[in-house]
Amino acid sequence: MDMRRNTSCSRCRQSFMAKSMTKGADVECPSCKPNYLPILADEQYSSSQQQHYGLRSRMRCFYSQIRGKVHQSTVTPSLNPDPPAFNLMKRSSKRAVLCGITYNNRKQYRLKGTTNDVRNMRDLLINNFGYPGHFIRVLTEEEADPRFIPTRKNIEDSLNWLVSDSRRGDSLVFFYFGHGLRQPDFNNDEDDGFDQAICPVDSQEAGMIVDNDLNTLIVRPLTPGVTLHAIVDACHSGTILDLPKVYMSEEKNWVNNSPPSGAEKRTSGGLAISISACLDHQAAADSSAFTPGEMNGALTYILAEILKKLPGPTYADLFDLINETLNNVNQSSCLANTRFLRRLFNSNFSQTPLLSSSAAFDVYKKHLFL
């Protein structure tokens, strides 16, 4: 057997195509490592056979390498630390739960871009706000560990982890990108008569997580000096945490959102702030306008880009920039879901992000630091 070098890099493939049809041609590239391919010795074939089989052998190996690369690219590394690491980690003053749901088990409800947004949010927290990667818990359907699949139980367990043992000075983040729904309110907690809800991947079996649940899980436990930011990129997400204060950007004032029933929705002394993609009655858009070839939630992408380029904006500046960007994109008809919904409902579709909080504050003086 004769051992000849195979070509695997882009620099040598052009040389390969030019030279491989000559007898005994061998192609080497100084930028790639030798990759040996066994073929039969030249003397066993005529000149034409050498040309035919030499090319075929090289191309067969080349395509097998391409297939191998494609196969490898489908294996998504986990964004969570190894399971044993959770038992060894000490507490951190910065913790986050990032949840992105594609709904691969429900093709008719499948979303695109959720994993992109989770990765972008994770990178933002680590690179721009100093969150330790080991204290960012990620729930997506791409995770191999069943604890990190975004089921209802796993989401609730992760939110309990997020707020447990919170202390003064802690900063917590809950990010959600997935479906959001409304359902009738039977507790007299909502002025409009509807509860808002997020949809775990197993929501048809285990049920949705409604705003009352989220308030109990991550708002009520917050003690003095602890700050939680919830970023919810979903339809009908406006008052998803049932926080008692809602900021109206056009009127530039806070309005009361306390439940008519008088149910307690406040924290235990901490501060909870929610940034939602749209009002309770609206739908939220995703788009490929920002990164061609990739889908992103409109709110998530714009928010991340603003915080990368303008660290620590005031809340007023942040929402002005978000609304301005959404308006510009809307006018250019780039939002895929916007065009679809305009056709579906025969009306103008708008997405108005909403700021709500457990306590009113001066949005022109307070700066956003996650």
C-alpha positions as CSV (number, residue, x, y, z in Angstrom):
1,M,0.0,0.0,0.0
2,D,1.1,3.5,-0.8
3,M,0.3,6.2,1.7
4,R,-0.7,9.5,0.2
5,R,-1.6,12.8,1.9
6,N,-5.2,13.8,1.7
7,T,-6.3,17.4,1.4
8,S,-8.6,18.8,4.0
9,C,-8.1,22.5,4.2
10,S,-9.5,25.2,1.8
11,R,-6.1,26.3,0.7
12,C,-5.1,23.0,-0.7
13,R,-8.4,22.0,-2.3
14,Q,-7.9,24.2,-5.3
15,S,-4.4,22.9,-5.8
16,F,-5.9,19.4,-5.4
17,M,-8.5,19.9,-8.2
18,A,-5.8,21.2,-10.5
19,K,-3.2,18.5,-9.8
20,S,-5.1,15.4,-8.9
21,M,-5.7,14.5,-12.6
22,T,-2.0,14.1,-13.3
23,K,-0.3,10.8,-12.8
24,G,1.0,10.3,-9.3
25,A,-0.1,13.8,-8.3
26,D,0.2,14.4,-4.6
27,V,-1.0,17.6,-3.0
28,E,0.5,19.1,0.2
29,C,-0.4,22.2,2.0
30,P,2.0,23.8,4.5
31,S,-1.0,25.1,6.6
32,C,-2.6,21.7,7.2
33,K,-1.2,18.7,9.0
34,P,-0.5,15.5,6.9
35,N,-3.6,13.3,6.8
36,Y,-2.7,10.0,5.3
37,L,-5.1,8.0,3.1
38,P,-4.2,4.5,2.0
39,I,-4.7,3.8,-1.7
40,L,-3.4,1.1,-4.0
41,A,0.0,1.5,-5.5
42,D,0.2,3.4,-8.8
43,E,1.7,0.5,-10.7
44,Q,-1.5,-1.5,-10.3
45,Y,-3.4,0.8,-12.6
46,S,-3.1,2.4,-16.0
47,S,-2.6,6.1,-16.4
48,S,-6.4,6.7,-16.9
49,Q,-7.2,4.4,-14.0
50,Q,-4.8,6.3,-11.7
51,Q,-6.5,9.5,-12.6
52,H,-9.9,8.1,-11.9
53,Y,-9.3,6.2,-8.7
54,G,-6.9,8.8,-7.3
55,L,-9.5,11.5,-7.7
56,R,-12.3,9.3,-6.4
57,S,-10.2,8.3,-3.3
58,R,-9.4,11.8,-2.5
59,M,-12.9,13.1,-3.0
60,R,-14.3,10.2,-0.9
61,C,-12.1,11.1,2.0
62,F,-12.8,14.8,1.6
63,Y,-16.6,14.3,1.7
64,S,-16.3,11.9,4.7
65,Q,-14.5,14.6,6.6
66,I,-17.2,17.1,5.7
67,R,-19.9,14.7,6.9
68,G,-17.9,14.2,10.1
69,K,-17.7,18.0,10.7
70,V,-21.4,18.4,10.1
71,H,-22.2,15.6,12.5
72,Q,-19.9,17.1,15.1
73,S,-21.5,20.5,14.7
74,T,-24.9,19.1,15.8
75,V,-23.6,18.2,19.2
76,T,-24.2,21.2,21.4
77,P,-22.0,21.5,24.5
78,S,-23.8,22.1,27.7
79,L,-24.1,25.7,29.0
80,N,-24.2,24.4,32.6
81,P,-21.4,23.2,34.8
82,D,-20.8,19.5,35.3
83,P,-23.3,17.9,37.8
84,P,-20.7,17.3,40.5
85,A,-19.7,21.0,40.4
86,F,-23.1,22.1,41.8
87,N,-22.3,20.3,45.1
88,L,-18.9,22.0,45.3
89,M,-19.9,25.6,44.4
90,K,-20.0,28.2,47.0
91,R,-22.7,30.9,46.9
92,S,-22.3,33.9,44.6
93,S,-23.9,37.4,45.0
94,K,-24.8,37.2,41.3
95,R,-27.0,34.4,40.0
96,A,-29.2,33.9,37.0
97,V,-31.7,31.4,35.5
98,L,-32.0,31.6,31.7
99,C,-34.8,29.7,30.1
100,G,-35.3,29.3,26.3
101,I,-37.9,26.9,25.0
102,T,-38.1,25.8,21.3
103,Y,-41.0,23.3,21.8
104,N,-39.4,20.7,19.6
105,N,-42.1,18.3,20.8
106,R,-44.9,20.4,19.4
107,K,-44.0,21.3,15.8
108,Q,-47.0,23.5,15.3
109,Y,-45.8,25.7,18.2
110,R,-42.1,25.6,17.5
111,L,-40.1,28.8,18.0
112,K,-36.8,29.7,16.4
113,G,-34.0,31.7,18.0
114,T,-34.6,30.8,21.6
115,T,-31.2,29.1,22.1
116,N,-29.5,32.0,20.3
117,D,-31.1,34.4,22.8
118,V,-30.1,32.3,25.8
119,R,-26.5,32.2,24.6
120,N,-26.5,36.0,24.0
121,M,-27.9,36.7,27.4
122,R,-25.5,34.4,29.1
123,D,-22.5,36.1,27.3
124,L,-23.9,39.5,28.3
125,L,-24.1,38.6,32.0
126,I,-20.6,37.1,32.0
127,N,-18.8,39.6,29.9
128,N,-20.5,42.8,30.8
129,F,-21.9,42.3,34.3
130,G,-19.4,39.9,35.9
131,Y,-21.7,36.9,36.5
132,P,-19.8,33.7,37.2
133,G,-20.7,31.1,34.5
134,H,-21.1,28.5,37.2
135,F,-23.9,30.5,38.8
136,I,-25.9,30.8,35.6
137,R,-28.4,28.0,35.3
138,V,-29.5,27.4,31.7
139,L,-32.7,25.5,30.7
140,T,-33.1,24.5,27.0
141,E,-34.1,21.4,25.1
142,E,-30.5,21.1,23.9
143,E,-29.2,20.2,27.4
144,A,-28.4,16.5,27.9
145,D,-28.9,16.6,31.7
146,P,-32.6,16.1,32.3
147,R,-32.5,18.6,35.2
148,F,-32.0,21.4,32.7
149,I,-34.8,20.6,30.3
150,P,-37.4,23.4,30.7
151,T,-40.2,21.4,32.2
152,R,-42.5,23.0,34.7
153,K,-40.8,21.2,37.6
154,N,-37.3,22.1,36.4
155,I,-38.2,25.8,35.9
156,E,-39.8,26.0,39.4
157,D,-36.8,24.2,41.0
158,S,-34.4,26.6,39.2
159,L,-36.3,29.6,40.4
160,N,-36.3,28.3,44.0
161,W,-32.5,27.9,43.6
162,L,-32.2,31.4,42.3
163,V,-33.7,33.1,45.3
164,S,-32.6,30.7,48.0
165,D,-30.2,32.0,50.6
166,S,-30.4,35.5,49.1
167,R,-28.6,38.2,51.0
168,R,-28.2,42.0,51.0
169,G,-26.3,43.0,47.9
170,D,-27.3,40.1,45.7
171,S,-28.3,40.6,42.1
172,L,-30.6,38.0,40.5
173,V,-31.7,37.6,36.9
174,F,-34.5,35.5,35.5
175,F,-34.7,35.5,31.7
176,Y,-37.4,33.7,29.7
177,F,-37.9,33.4,26.0
178,G,-40.8,31.1,25.0
179,H,-44.5,31.1,24.5
180,G,-46.8,33.3,26.8
181,L,-50.5,33.0,27.1
182,R,-53.5,34.5,28.9
183,Q,-56.1,32.6,30.8
184,P,-59.2,33.7,32.8
185,D,-58.5,35.0,36.3
186,F,-60.8,33.4,38.9
187,N,-59.1,35.1,42.0
188,N,-60.0,38.7,41.2
189,D,-56.3,39.5,41.0
190,E,-56.4,41.2,37.6
191,D,-58.1,44.4,36.5
192,D,-58.5,43.0,33.0
193,G,-59.8,39.6,34.2
194,F,-56.9,37.6,32.8
195,D,-53.8,36.0,34.3
196,Q,-50.6,35.9,32.3
197,A,-48.6,32.7,32.0
198,I,-45.4,31.2,30.6
199,C,-45.5,27.8,28.9
200,P,-43.0,25.1,30.0
201,V,-42.1,22.5,27.4
202,D,-44.5,20.1,29.1
203,S,-47.2,22.6,29.7
204,Q,-49.9,20.4,28.0
205,E,-49.2,17.8,30.6
206,A,-48.0,19.7,33.7
207,G,-49.8,23.0,33.1
208,M,-48.6,26.6,32.7
209,I,-46.8,28.7,35.2
210,V,-49.1,31.7,35.8
211,D,-48.2,35.1,37.2
212,N,-49.4,34.3,40.6
213,D,-47.0,31.4,40.7
214,L,-44.0,33.5,39.6
215,N,-44.8,36.1,42.1
216,T,-44.8,33.5,44.9
217,L,-41.6,31.9,43.6
218,I,-39.3,34.8,43.0
219,V,-41.0,38.0,44.2
220,R,-42.3,37.3,47.7
221,P,-39.0,35.8,49.0
222,L,-36.9,38.9,48.2
223,T,-35.4,40.3,51.4
224,P,-34.0,43.8,51.9
225,G,-31.0,44.6,49.7
226,V,-31.7,41.9,47.2
227,T,-32.6,43.0,43.6
228,L,-34.2,40.8,41.0
229,H,-34.5,41.6,37.3
230,A,-36.9,39.5,35.2
231,I,-36.6,39.8,31.4
232,V,-39.5,38.1,29.7
233,D,-39.6,37.9,25.9
234,A,-43.0,36.3,25.4
235,C,-46.5,37.2,24.2
236,H,-48.8,38.7,26.9
237,S,-45.9,39.2,29.2
238,G,-46.6,42.7,30.4
239,T,-47.4,42.1,34.1
240,I,-46.1,38.6,34.2
241,L,-44.8,39.0,37.8
242,D,-47.9,40.7,39.1
243,L,-45.8,43.6,40.4
244,P,-47.8,46.4,42.1
245,K,-46.3,49.3,40.1
246,V,-46.3,49.7,36.3
247,Y,-44.5,52.5,34.4
248,M,-46.4,54.1,31.6
249,S,-43.7,55.5,29.1
250,E,-46.0,57.8,27.3
251,E,-47.5,59.4,30.4
252,K,-44.1,59.2,32.1
253,N,-45.5,58.1,35.5
254,W,-46.1,55.0,37.6
255,V,-49.6,53.6,37.9
256,N,-51.0,51.2,40.5
257,N,-51.3,47.6,39.5
258,S,-52.3,46.1,42.9
259,P,-54.8,43.3,42.7
260,P,-58.4,44.2,43.3
261,S,-58.7,41.2,45.7
262,G,-56.1,42.9,48.0
263,A,-53.8,39.8,47.7
264,E,-50.3,40.5,48.8
265,K,-47.9,40.8,45.8
266,R,-45.0,42.8,47.3
267,T,-41.6,41.5,48.1
268,S,-40.3,40.9,51.7
269,G,-38.2,44.1,51.5
270,G,-36.2,43.5,48.3
271,L,-36.7,45.0,44.8
272,A,-38.2,43.2,41.9
273,I,-38.1,44.8,38.4
274,S,-39.6,43.3,35.3
275,I,-38.8,44.1,31.7
276,S,-41.5,42.6,29.5
277,A,-41.6,42.3,25.7
278,C,-45.1,43.7,25.3
279,L,-48.3,44.6,27.0
280,D,-50.7,42.0,28.5
281,H,-52.9,42.0,25.4
282,Q,-50.1,42.1,22.8
283,A,-48.0,39.5,21.0
284,A,-44.2,39.7,20.9
285,A,-42.2,39.4,17.7
286,D,-39.0,37.5,16.8
287,S,-37.0,38.5,13.8
288,S,-34.0,37.7,11.5
289,A,-33.6,41.4,10.7
290,F,-30.9,41.9,13.3
291,T,-28.6,38.9,12.4
292,P,-29.3,37.5,8.9
293,G,-29.8,33.8,9.0
294,E,-30.6,33.7,12.7
295,M,-33.8,34.4,14.6
296,N,-33.8,36.4,17.7
297,G,-36.5,37.8,20.1
298,A,-36.8,41.4,19.2
299,L,-36.7,42.6,22.8
300,T,-33.8,40.4,23.8
301,Y,-31.6,41.3,20.9
302,I,-32.2,45.1,21.2
303,L,-31.8,45.0,25.0
304,A,-28.5,43.1,24.8
305,E,-27.1,45.4,22.2
306,I,-28.0,48.5,24.1
307,L,-26.4,47.2,27.3
308,K,-23.2,46.2,25.4
309,K,-22.8,49.6,23.9
310,L,-24.2,51.7,26.7
311,P,-23.4,50.1,30.0
312,G,-25.6,51.3,32.9
313,P,-28.3,53.4,31.1
314,T,-31.1,54.9,33.1
315,Y,-34.3,53.0,32.8
316,A,-35.8,55.9,30.9
317,D,-33.0,55.9,28.4
318,L,-33.2,52.2,28.0
319,F,-36.9,52.1,27.2
320,D,-36.6,55.1,24.9
321,L,-33.9,53.3,22.9
322,I,-35.8,50.0,22.8
323,N,-39.0,51.7,21.6
324,E,-37.1,53.8,19.0
325,T,-35.4,50.7,17.6
326,L,-38.6,48.7,17.5
327,N,-40.3,51.6,15.7
328,N,-37.5,51.8,13.1
329,V,-37.6,48.1,12.5
330,N,-41.4,48.1,12.3
331,Q,-41.3,50.8,9.7
332,S,-38.9,48.9,7.6
333,S,-41.2,45.8,7.8
334,C,-38.4,43.6,9.0
335,L,-40.2,41.8,11.8
336,A,-41.4,38.5,10.4
337,N,-44.2,38.1,13.0
338,T,-45.3,41.7,12.5
339,R,-46.0,41.1,8.8
340,F,-47.8,37.9,9.6
341,L,-50.0,39.4,12.3
342,R,-50.9,42.4,10.2
343,R,-52.2,40.1,7.5
344,L,-53.9,37.8,10.1
345,F,-55.8,40.6,12.0
346,N,-55.9,43.1,9.2
347,S,-54.6,45.8,11.5
348,N,-51.4,47.5,12.6
349,F,-49.4,45.3,15.0
350,S,-47.4,47.0,17.7
351,Q,-45.2,45.7,20.5
352,T,-44.8,48.0,23.5
353,P,-42.2,46.8,26.1
354,L,-43.3,47.3,29.7
355,L,-41.5,48.2,32.9
356,S,-43.0,47.1,36.2
357,S,-41.6,47.0,39.7
358,S,-42.3,46.2,43.3
359,A,-41.8,49.8,44.1
360,A,-41.8,53.1,42.2
361,F,-38.5,54.8,41.5
362,D,-37.1,57.7,39.4
363,V,-36.5,56.2,36.0
364,Y,-34.4,59.2,34.9
365,K,-32.0,58.8,37.8
366,K,-31.9,55.1,38.5
367,H,-29.4,53.2,36.3
368,L,-29.8,49.6,35.2
369,F,-27.1,47.3,36.4
370,L,-28.0,43.6,36.3
